[in-house]
Amino acid sequence: MTISMARVHLPVLHAPPGGPGMASLPGLAPGAAGVPINPLLDRFARRIRYLRISVTDRCNYRCSYCMPEELGDQLAFEPRAALLTFEELERIVRVFARLGVRKVRLTGGEPTVRKGIVQLVRRIAAVPGIEQVVMTSNGHLLGELAGPLAQAGLSAINISIDTLDPQRFERLTGRGDLARVTEGIAAAAAAGLRLKLNAVALRGVNDGELVALCRYAWSLGAVPRFIEHMPMSGGALYAPEAELPAAQIRRTLEAELGPLVASQPAARDAGPARYWSLARAPDRELGIISAMTEHFCDDCNRLRLTAVGALHACLGHDDAVSLRDVVRGGGSDDDLVQAVASAVTGKRAGHGFERTGGGAPQKHMIGIGG
């Protein structure tokens, strides 16, 4: 079986035809009829203000739960010509900004391997209406890039670090270098970027390091976050026995750190994490992304754009709308709005992940941006 990172032909969702509740959108060119009044308000009254953009399907690591080395030549990457150009990305972001998106997260693959990533950050940060440009990274190249990214307008970065043990880190990441990642984290902190450190929590792998990961993050002024493993790639890389539920994560932390109390994220347009702080030290905060055991779909505020321009309304489903086809087919900004509206109209109530590994989409985490 050949696993393609993004080469999937996806059905296009269509917005309902004009009628009650449909009108021209303020700010669009005259004659832009048939556009929903609130194109980024879905059927469940969830307003989209946050866009995640995968800028590449390539990565310099081969994490065991994402794209392990043993898949070898079964991994097929998109040709570079298929990826959205910086000009196309900026145009799409401008349309989203007009529709109320205020936060853009750049992901991958690994976004820092995309040539010119600093220039892209600068272009997106300059788009009127965009209030936050942030990134998720493995940290490997941040030693040299953190400063320039901050100067270009990046305000925050999430860095993946699943373990503090160098040998375990190398095994988990396939080819990662923990020392380079910790140097990158330090460089990001020195550059003034708001920091979150992400760890996929896996039973029997890093469950004995949860407290140590918290203390490491807090020592840098960062927020540690733990992510439940999710079934992607048709469930091929999912191991139910490695599940570490959010409730167990909290119990493990409380056993050593004391009681946790729920807190609210300070940033606007927050993502899927639920936040907790130590009762005895409220400034010690942590997040848990609990897609498997404590669903957060009811307040989802996100869309995802792949590197080849497929707009996904949900991480857990494969259907998408191709914005690249609209752009490269000569479509207008109004046509882009219609395409975006069709994706939002088709947004489901939630994902279908099952704790057995069933209900997984065929798409791959490497191509959609984690």
N, C-alpha and C positions, 0 to 999 in steps of 0.2 A: 504493500500500500504506500503510495506516495502522498506525503503530507505537504500540502501547499500552504504557505504562510498567508496568502491573501487571495489566491486565484480561485475564487468561488463565484459562480454566477448566481446572483441573488434576485429574488423576485422584487419588483418595485411596488410599494404600497401606493395607493391612490387616495388623495383627499376626496371627501364627498363633493358632489357637484354643488354649484351655487344654489342659494336658497336662503331660508331663514338662518340668521346668524352669520351670513357671509357678506362681506363688504370690501371696499377698497381699504387698503392699509394706509394710515396717515404716513406721509413721507415718501410713499412710492410714486412713481411717475403716473401722470393722469392715464386713466384707462386700465389700471391694474385691477380689474374686476375679478371677483371670484376668490379673493384671498380671505381666509378667516380673519375676523376682527382681532382675535388673540391667537396668532399662529403658533405660539409657543406655550399655549395652555392646553393640556391634553384632556382626554375624556374623563379623567379622574380628578380634574381641577389641580393638577400638579403643573406648576409653572417652571419652564426650563430657563435657567440663567447661567448654566455651566456647560461648557463644551470641552470635551477631551479630544485631542488631536494626536493620532499616531503619525509621526513624521517619517518613520521608516519601519520596515518589517525585519530589519537586521539587528543583530546584537553581538557584542564581543564576549558574552558569556553563554553557557549552555546549561542553565539550571535544570535540575532533575525533574521538577514539577512543571516545567514550561517547554523546554526544547532540548532534551538530553542528547549528549553526543552519540549514543548508540543508534539514534535514528539516522545518522550519517547522511547519505545522499537522498534519503527519503524527504528531507527538508527542501522544499522548492521555494525560492524567493522570487518576488516580482521583479521584472526587468526595471531598471532605473527610469526608463522613459514612461513607465506606467504610474510612477509616483507623482502626486501633485507637486507642481513647482511652487516656489516661494510666492510668485505673483498670484497663482491660483489660490493658494492658501490665504494670502492676505485679502483677496477679493471675497472669499467665502466668509472669513472672519468679519469683514465689514458688514456683510449682510446679516450675520448673526447679531452683531452689535446693534444694528438698527432694530432688531427684533427683541432686544432686551437681554441678550447674553452679556454678562459682566465679568465672567471668569473663564479663562482659557488655560487648560493644562496640556503641556506638550509631553507626549509619551512615545513609546516605540512598540516593539523592539527597544533598543536603547537610543534615546534621542540624541545623545552627544556624539554618536558616530555619524550622524547626518552632516555632511560637509556644509559649512556656513551656518551652523545652528545659532551662533551669536547674532548674525545678521537677521535671521528669522525672528528671534526674540525681539530684536529692536523694531522690526516692522510691525509685529503684532502689538507690542506695547504702545505703539504710536497710533493705533486705530482708535478714533473717537468712541467713547463709551466703554471700552475695555478697561476695567479697574484693576484686574489682577492677571498677570501672566506667571504661571507656576510650572513646575516640571517634576516628573518622576524619573529617577535615574538609578543605575547601579553604582554610581560614584567613581567608577574606574578612571575616568578622564577629568574629573573635577579639580584635580590638583592644579591643572593649567587653565581650566575653563571657568571655574567658579567666579573669579573676579570679573572677567569680561562679561559673563552672563548677567551678573548683578548690575554692572554699569549699563548694559543694554536694556535693562528694565525688568529682569526677572526678580520677583519679590520673595519667592519661597520655593523650596525644593524638598521632595520626599526621596529618601535614599534607602535602598533595600540593603539590609544587613541581617541575615537570618541567624547568625552565630558569631560569637567572638573567639571561637577556636579556629586557628588558621588551617589545620588539616581538615576539619569538618567543613569549613567554608569552601575549601578547594573541591571537596567531594560534591557538595551541594551545587556549586556553580559551574562545575566542569572544568573551568580554566581561570577562575577568579583568584585575585590576589588581595587578601584581607588588608595587608599593610597599605596598598594603594587606595583601597576604599576608605580606610580610616584617615589617610592623608587628605582624600577628597572631602570627607565630612568636615575635617578641621578647616580646610580651605573655604568651604561653604559657610561655616560659622564665622570665619574671619572676614568674609566678604559681606557679612550682615544679612545673609539670607535667612528667613525663618525656616527652621529645620524640623522635619518629622522623619523618624527612622522606622522603616517598615520591616517586619519579620513575618513570614508565613509560618504559622505555628503548627508544628508537626509532632505528633505523639511518637516518642521513641527516637526523635532526632534532636530537637532543640527545646523540648519541654522542660528540661532541667536548667535552662538559661534565661527564663523569662524575667526573673528578678534582676539578674546581671545585665540584661539588655536594657531594662528600665533605668538602672543606676548609671549605665554608660551614657544613655541619651540625656538624662537629667544633668549629668556632669558637664554637658556641652550646651545646656540651655535648650535642648531639643525635646520633642514630644515622641515617646515611643508608641508604636502602634502594632497590634498583632492582627493578622489576617487569617481567617479560616480558609483552608484549602478548598478550592472550588473545582468542580468537574468541567473541563473544557476539552476540546479536541475529541468530541464524542465520548468522553470519559476515559480515553486511553491511558492517560497519565495519572488518573485518580486512584488513591488507595484508601478505602473506607477505614481500614484499621489505623491509619495515621491521623484520623480526625481528632482535633483538639477543640472542643466546643468552647464558645465564649464563656459559659458559666464555669467551666473547669479552669479556664485562664484566670478568671477573677478569683476563684477559690485559691489557686496556687499563689497568686500575688498577695492576697489577704493573709495567707498563712504566715508570711514573713514580713509584710509591710504594714499590716493592720487594715482596718476597714476602708472600703472604697465608697465614695459617694458620687452619684451621677452629676455631671457638669455639662455645660453648654459650650460648644466651640465659639471662640472669639471671632473668627473670620466669617464674613458674609458668604453666602453661596457655598456653604460647607458641603463636603462630600459624604460618603456613606458611613464613616466611622461614628460610633457612639463613644462619648468621652466620659472618663471617670477621673477622680482625683483622690489623693490620700486624705482621709478625714483629719489626720493629724498634721498634714502639710498640704494645704489646698493648692499651692503653686506646683506641686508634683502631679502632673496630669498625664494620662495615657489614653489611647484610643483602641477600640476593638472593631474590626470590620467582620460582621457575623452573618455573612450571606447564607450560611447553611442552617444555622440553628436559631437565630433571632433576626428575622427578616426586616429589612428597612425599605422595602419597595414603596410603601405608602407615601413617603415623602421624597421620592426620587426627583432630582432636579437636573438630570444630566442627559446629554446625547454624546455619542462617540463617532468620530470620523476617522476612518482608516487612512493609511498612507496613500491608498489608491482612490480615495474619495467616496467610499461606501459609508453612508450615514446610518448608523445603528441606533435604534431607540432604546435597546436593552442589551447588556452584556450577555444575557442568557438565551438570546434567540438569534437565529441566523438571518432573518429577513432584513433588508436594508434598501435604501434608495441611493442611487449613484449620482452624487453631485458632480463628479468628474464628467459624466456623460453630458450633463447640462452645460457645464462650462466649456468643454471642448466641442460641443455640438453647436456653439454659437448662441446659447441661451442668454437671456437678459437677467438682470438681478431679480426682476419680478418672477421669472421662471424658477430661479433658485429659491425664492420664497415659497412658491407653490410646492416645490420638491421637499423642502424642509417641513412645510405644513403637512404634507402627506405622511412623512415619517412620524411626526408627533401625533397625528390622528390615529395611526396604527399602533401607538405605544400601548403595550399590554399592562395589566394591573401588576404583574410581577413576573419573576423568572420561574423556571420549572426545575431548578436543581433538586436532586434527590440525594439523601445521605448515603445511598448505596452507590452513587456515581451515575445513576440514571438521570434522564432529563437534561443531559449536557448538549450544548450546541456543537456543531461540527467545527466551528471556527476555532482558531488557536489564539491563546493569550498573547503570543508574540506578535500577532498581527493586529490586535485590537487595543492593546495598550493597558492591560492590567487594571 
